[in-house]
Amino acid sequence: MGCCNRRCGLLAGAVFGAALAILGGILIPVGDQIIQSTVEKEAVIVPGTTAYENWISSAAFVYRQMWLFDVQNALDVVELGAIPVVKERGPYTYKVRYLAKSNITAHNDAVSFLLPNGAIFEPDMSVGSEDDLVTTLNLAVAGAYSLVPKYMHFMLEGFIKSTNSSLFQRRSVREILWGYRDPLLKDILGVFYPYNGTFDGYYTVNTGQDDISKVAMIERWQGESKLSFWNDTYCDTLNGTDATSFPPFVDKNKPIYFFSSDICRSVSSTFRETQDLWGIEVYRYVLPPSTFASPSINPDNKCFCTEKLVSRNCSMAGVLDVGPCRGGAPVYISLPHFLHGSDYLRKDVLGLNPSEENHFTYLDIEPITGFTLSFAKRLQVNMMYGPSKVISVLKHVKEYTVFPIVWLNETATLDEATADRIKAELFSRINLLENVQMSLIGIGAATFALCLVSYCCVRC
């Protein structure tokens, strides 16, 4: 009788263990569904959600480091036609994107807003003061060279001489970046002028209420559903988000897309590697080489080539002419590390030392929520000038030159305290659910195996 009871008890234990293991297995898809439902609920951009709080104002300040290119042989370039030699000066660091979104208006499944622009100098993060003097390209001369028709260059020559202007000028960091009154154009010029007190937008983005896969996707910029700079359906497409967040459950096998008003276009980004950020696993995405490749390498870029002369019939790589969205000014944006190997710029300007390690753009995205937890945007601002038979300061220039003025490193990263909060609020729950699942499967399987083996021994 006792033996029978032991066998019955062991069989019951085996059944119970199997039931526990099965329950743990059942909880895996159920738990995944719970996680997905919770994340999707919190990823919607509506008041009261985690995404909305992060979306209104980022917990991490954005800092912009800037290196200016100081011309070492300005007189030789103008009088002898020498190749310009430059030396980096910097970084000069500013806190930007520290202001919350404004003019927020909700309508249907979308929300509109403005991004306020502001810059505060951070002397402790800089190598010098904003009063440091730098010899750089004369923005007025370079701009007027392209904007004034060639048949009127004789008049431009008169204005240049009367104002004692030259191809290069020596000004303070503050003036070059944020503006100065130029004697030639009788107006305020600066690489980023105007900036403080201005706005980027309006942006209209999808809230994700009806379709979570569209959350944060840009629907309109400045009131338009497409761009008007490139005269091409493909290049004028507004594609992706503003890069601060993406739809949840990111698939690293697929590219992600975002729009940047700095370069007036949308770009794609591809997965490179997994990184650890304060104990949070993130996917690092980088811009592929095809982003600024010449149209001969990437035919999709053909519509971004708006002129043939400077680009050598659209064969020049690594540079984007943003003149169409800058009022026709000869402004060129480049990704510094893409210039490595560009015979065009290495030939025309000496002293550029781009490296992928210090100059590549990346996004670190938490794959479950789609939030961007860290990023670095590296861009170089250039202006073009060329030879002239009329303008004295350009008579010795031999060919068109895309001249570097400043390169910037704009970064933001999650601090440890915020990372701990995210881990406590989100990942601790996910980990707890996973631990329950694994514990049930482990305990159930062990109980089942032990009771089954014991049952066989009793029978024997």
C-alpha positions in Angstrom: 0.0 0.0 0.0 2.8 2.4 0.9 4.6 1.6 -2.3 1.5 2.4 -4.2 1.1 5.7 -2.4 4.7 6.7 -3.2 4.2 5.9 -6.9 1.0 7.8 -7.0 2.7 10.7 -5.2 5.6 10.7 -7.7 3.3 10.5 -10.7 1.3 13.5 -9.3 4.6 15.4 -8.7 5.7 14.6 -12.3 2.3 15.9 -13.6 2.6 19.0 -11.4 6.1 19.7 -12.7 5.0 19.2 -16.3 2.1 21.6 -15.6 4.5 24.2 -14.2 6.8 23.9 -17.2 3.9 24.1 -19.6 2.6 27.2 -17.8 6.0 28.8 -18.1 6.0 28.1 -21.8 2.5 29.5 -22.2 3.6 32.7 -20.4 6.3 33.3 -23.0 4.0 34.4 -25.8 1.5 35.8 -23.3 4.3 37.8 -21.6 5.6 39.0 -25.0 2.1 40.2 -25.8 1.9 42.0 -22.5 5.2 43.7 -23.0 4.3 44.7 -26.6 1.0 46.1 -25.5 2.6 48.1 -22.6 5.3 49.5 -24.8 3.0 50.5 -27.6 0.7 52.2 -25.0 3.6 54.2 -23.6 5.2 55.0 -27.0 2.2 57.0 -28.2 2.7 60.8 -28.3 -0.2 61.8 -26.2 -0.2 63.5 -22.7 0.3 61.1 -19.9 2.6 58.6 -21.7 6.3 58.1 -21.2 7.0 59.0 -24.8 5.1 62.3 -24.5 7.2 63.4 -21.4 10.4 62.6 -23.2 9.2 64.2 -26.4 8.2 67.5 -24.9 11.7 68.1 -23.5 14.7 65.8 -23.7 16.3 64.9 -20.4 19.7 65.3 -21.9 21.1 68.6 -23.1 22.5 68.8 -26.6 26.0 70.3 -26.9 27.5 71.6 -30.1 31.3 71.6 -30.3 32.7 73.7 -33.2 36.1 73.8 -34.7 36.9 76.7 -37.0 39.4 76.5 -39.8 42.1 79.2 -39.4 43.8 80.1 -42.7 47.6 80.1 -42.4 48.6 81.6 -45.8 45.8 84.0 -46.7 48.1 86.5 -48.4 49.8 83.8 -50.6 46.4 82.5 -51.7 45.2 85.9 -52.8 48.5 87.2 -54.4 50.2 84.1 -55.6 47.3 81.6 -56.1 48.7 79.3 -53.4 46.7 76.3 -52.2 45.0 77.3 -48.9 46.5 75.8 -45.8 44.2 75.6 -42.7 44.5 74.7 -39.1 41.7 73.6 -36.8 40.8 75.9 -33.9 38.6 74.6 -31.2 36.4 73.2 -29.8 34.2 76.1 -28.9 31.3 74.5 -27.2 27.6 75.7 -26.9 24.6 74.2 -25.2 21.8 74.0 -27.7 18.4 72.3 -27.9 17.9 73.0 -24.2 14.5 74.5 -24.7 11.2 72.5 -24.7 9.1 72.3 -27.8 6.6 75.2 -28.1 3.3 76.0 -29.9 2.2 72.4 -29.5 -1.1 71.8 -31.3 -2.9 68.4 -31.4 -5.2 67.5 -34.2 -6.7 64.1 -35.1 -3.8 61.6 -35.0 -1.0 64.2 -35.4 0.6 66.9 -33.3 2.4 70.1 -34.5 5.2 72.0 -32.8 8.1 74.4 -33.1 11.7 73.6 -32.1 13.2 76.8 -30.4 16.8 77.5 -31.3 19.2 78.8 -28.6 22.9 78.7 -27.9 24.7 79.3 -24.7 28.5 79.4 -24.7 30.2 76.9 -22.3 33.7 78.2 -21.5 34.6 75.3 -19.3 34.1 73.0 -22.3 36.0 75.2 -24.8 39.6 75.9 -25.5 39.3 79.6 -25.5 36.8 82.5 -25.5 34.4 83.7 -28.1 36.7 86.7 -28.6 39.5 84.5 -30.1 40.4 85.7 -33.6 40.4 83.4 -36.6 41.3 84.1 -40.2 38.5 82.6 -42.3 36.8 83.0 -45.7 35.0 86.3 -46.3 31.4 85.2 -46.4 30.3 88.3 -48.2 32.8 88.0 -51.0 32.2 84.3 -51.5 28.5 84.7 -51.4 28.4 87.7 -53.8 30.7 85.9 -56.2 28.0 83.2 -56.8 24.9 85.3 -56.3 25.8 88.3 -58.5 25.7 87.5 -62.2 29.1 87.4 -63.9 28.3 90.2 -66.2 27.9 92.4 -63.1 31.1 91.4 -61.5 32.8 94.6 -62.5 30.3 96.4 -60.2 31.1 93.9 -57.4 34.8 94.6 -57.9 34.1 98.3 -57.3 32.2 97.6 -54.0 35.0 95.1 -52.9 37.7 97.8 -53.4 35.7 100.6 -51.9 35.1 98.6 -48.7 38.6 97.2 -48.6 37.3 93.7 -48.5 39.4 90.6 -49.4 38.9 86.9 -50.0 39.7 86.3 -46.3 38.9 88.2 -43.1 40.0 88.0 -39.5 37.2 88.0 -37.0 36.2 86.7 -33.6 34.7 83.3 -33.1 31.5 85.0 -31.9 31.3 87.1 -35.1 32.0 84.2 -37.5 29.4 81.9 -35.9 26.6 84.2 -34.8 26.9 87.3 -36.9 28.6 90.6 -37.7 27.7 93.6 -39.8 29.5 93.2 -43.1 30.8 96.4 -44.8 30.3 94.9 -48.3 26.7 93.8 -48.1 25.7 96.3 -45.3 23.9 93.4 -43.6 24.6 91.0 -40.7 26.3 87.8 -41.8 27.3 84.7 -39.8 27.6 81.0 -40.4 24.5 80.3 -38.1 22.9 83.8 -38.2 20.1 84.2 -37.3 19.9 81.5 -34.6 19.0 82.6 -31.0 15.3 83.4 -30.8 14.4 81.6 -34.0 12.6 78.3 -34.6 12.9 75.1 -36.7 9.5 74.0 -38.0 6.6 73.9 -37.9 6.8 70.1 -37.6 3.7 67.9 -37.8 4.3 64.3 -36.7 2.1 61.3 -36.3 1.1 60.4 -32.7 0.9 56.7 -33.4 -2.6 56.4 -31.9 -4.0 54.7 -35.0 -0.9 53.0 -36.1 2.1 52.6 -33.7 4.4 51.9 -36.7 3.9 55.6 -37.7 4.6 57.2 -34.4 6.9 60.2 -34.6 6.9 60.1 -38.4 7.0 63.6 -39.9 3.9 64.4 -41.9 4.6 68.0 -42.6 7.5 70.5 -42.3 6.8 74.2 -42.5 3.2 73.3 -43.4 4.2 71.2 -46.4 4.0 67.5 -46.9 7.1 67.5 -49.1 10.1 69.6 -49.7 10.4 72.1 -52.5 14.2 72.4 -52.8 15.3 69.7 -55.2 12.6 69.6 -58.0 12.3 65.9 -57.8 9.8 63.6 -56.1 12.4 61.3 -54.6 14.7 64.0 -53.2 11.8 66.1 -52.0 10.2 63.3 -49.9 9.8 63.8 -46.2 10.8 60.4 -44.9 11.1 59.2 -41.3 11.2 61.0 -37.9 13.3 63.9 -36.6 15.8 61.2 -35.2 14.9 61.8 -31.5 12.8 58.6 -31.5 11.5 55.9 -33.8 8.6 53.4 -33.7 9.1 50.7 -31.0 10.6 47.3 -31.6 13.3 48.3 -34.0 14.4 45.7 -36.5 18.2 46.0 -36.9 18.0 44.3 -40.3 16.1 47.2 -41.7 17.4 50.8 -42.3 15.8 53.7 -40.4 15.0 57.1 -41.9 15.0 60.6 -40.5 14.8 64.2 -41.8 17.4 66.8 -41.0 16.7 70.5 -41.6 20.4 71.2 -41.4 20.9 69.4 -44.7 17.4 70.0 -46.1 16.8 66.3 -46.9 15.9 62.9 -45.5 18.6 60.2 -45.1 18.7 56.6 -44.1 20.8 55.0 -41.4 21.9 51.3 -41.1 22.7 49.1 -38.1 26.4 48.8 -37.2 26.7 47.2 -33.8 25.2 46.7 -30.4 26.5 49.0 -27.6 26.0 49.1 -23.9 24.9 52.5 -22.4 24.7 52.5 -18.6 23.6 48.9 -18.7 21.0 49.4 -21.5 21.5 47.6 -24.8 21.3 50.0 -27.7 21.6 49.6 -31.4 24.1 51.9 -33.0 23.1 53.2 -36.5 25.4 55.1 -38.8 25.0 56.8 -42.1 26.1 54.5 -45.0 28.7 55.7 -47.5 26.0 56.0 -50.1 24.5 59.1 -48.3 26.8 61.6 -50.0 28.2 59.4 -52.7 28.4 60.8 -56.2 25.5 59.9 -58.5 27.8 57.6 -60.5 28.0 55.4 -57.3 24.5 56.1 -56.0 22.1 57.1 -58.8 19.5 58.1 -56.1 21.7 61.2 -55.4 21.4 62.6 -58.9 18.6 64.9 -57.9 20.7 66.4 -55.1 23.3 67.6 -57.7 21.9 71.0 -58.6 24.9 72.3 -60.6 27.5 70.8 -62.9 30.5 73.1 -62.8 31.7 72.9 -59.2 30.6 69.2 -58.8 32.6 68.3 -61.9 29.5 67.1 -63.7 28.1 65.5 -60.5 31.2 63.3 -60.0 32.3 64.9 -56.7 31.5 62.8 -53.6 31.1 63.7 -49.9 29.6 67.2 -50.4 26.0 68.4 -50.6 25.1 71.7 -52.2 22.4 73.2 -49.9 22.2 76.4 -51.8 18.6 75.6 -53.0 17.4 75.8 -49.3 19.7 78.7 -48.4 18.5 81.3 -50.8 21.0 80.3 -53.5 24.0 81.0 -51.3 27.0 78.8 -52.2 26.9 76.8 -49.0 28.0 73.2 -49.1 27.5 70.6 -46.3 29.8 67.7 -46.0 30.2 64.7 -43.6 33.9 65.2 -42.6 35.0 61.5 -42.6 33.4 61.0 -46.1 36.0 63.6 -47.3 38.8 61.2 -46.5 39.8 60.0 -50.0 38.1 62.8 -51.8 40.8 63.9 -54.3 38.8 67.1 -55.0 39.0 68.6 -51.5 42.4 67.2 -50.6 43.8 68.9 -53.7 42.2 72.3 -53.1 42.7 72.7 -49.3 45.5 71.4 -47.2 45.3 70.7 -43.5 42.1 68.7 -43.4 42.6 65.5 -41.4 39.2 63.7 -41.2 39.0 60.4 -39.5 36.0 58.1 -39.1 36.6 57.6 -35.4 36.1 61.3 -34.6 33.9 62.5 -37.5 31.2 59.9 -38.2 27.5 60.5 -37.3 25.7 57.9 -35.3 22.4 57.2 -33.4 22.2 54.9 -30.4 18.6 53.6 -30.2 17.0 51.5 -27.5 15.3 48.8 -29.7 12.2 48.1 -27.5 11.0 51.6 -27.1 12.6 53.2 -30.2 14.0 56.1 -28.1 17.3 57.6 -29.2 19.4 57.6 -26.0 22.6 59.0 -27.5 23.7 60.5 -30.7 26.5 62.4 -32.4 25.9 64.6 -35.5 29.1 65.6 -37.3 28.8 68.1 -40.2 31.1 70.4 -41.9 30.0 73.8 -43.3 31.8 75.0 -46.5 31.4 77.8 -48.9 32.4 77.9 -52.6 34.5 80.5 -54.5 36.2 80.4 -57.8 38.4 82.1 -60.4 37.5 85.5 -61.8 39.1 87.7 -64.5 37.4 90.8 -63.0 37.5 90.5 -59.3 41.0 91.3 -58.1 41.0 89.1 -55.0 40.1 86.2 -57.1 42.3 86.7 -60.2 44.9 84.3 -59.0 42.5 81.6 -57.9 43.0 78.6 -60.3 39.8 76.6 -59.8 36.5 76.3 -57.9 37.1 75.6 -54.2 34.7 74.3 -51.7 36.3 75.9 -48.7 35.9 74.6 -45.1 34.7 77.2 -42.5 33.6 75.1 -39.5 32.9 71.6 -38.6 30.6 70.7 -35.7 30.1 67.8 -33.4 26.5 68.0 -31.9 26.0 65.4 -29.2 23.7 64.3 -26.4 23.7 61.2 -24.3 21.6 59.8 -21.5 22.9 60.4 -18.0 23.3 57.5 -15.5 20.4 58.7 -13.3 17.9 58.7 -16.2 19.2 55.4 -17.4 18.6 53.9 -13.9 15.0 55.3 -14.0 14.4 53.7 -17.4 15.8 50.4 -16.2 13.6 50.5 -13.1 10.4 51.5 -14.9 10.7 49.4 -18.0 13.3 46.7 -18.0 12.9 45.6 -14.4 9.3 44.6 -15.3 10.4 42.9 -18.4 13.2 41.1 -16.5 10.8 40.1 -13.7 8.4 38.6 -16.2 11.2 36.7 -18.0 12.5 35.4 -14.6 9.0 34.1 -13.7 8.8 32.4 -17.1 12.2 30.8 -16.8 11.7 29.9 -13.1 8.4 28.1 -13.9 10.0 26.2 -16.8 13.1 25.3 -14.8 11.3 24.3 -11.6 8.6 22.4 -13.5 11.1 20.6 -15.7 13.3 19.7 -12.7 10.3 18.5 -10.7 9.0 16.5 -13.6 12.4 14.8 -14.2 13.1 14.1 -10.5 9.6 12.6 -9.9 9.8 10.5 -13.1 13.2 9.1 -12.3 12.1 8.4 -8.7 8.9 6.7 -9.9 11.0 4.4 -12.2 13.3 3.5 -9.3 10.3 2.7 -7.0 8.8 0.5 -9.7 12.0 -1.4 -10.0 
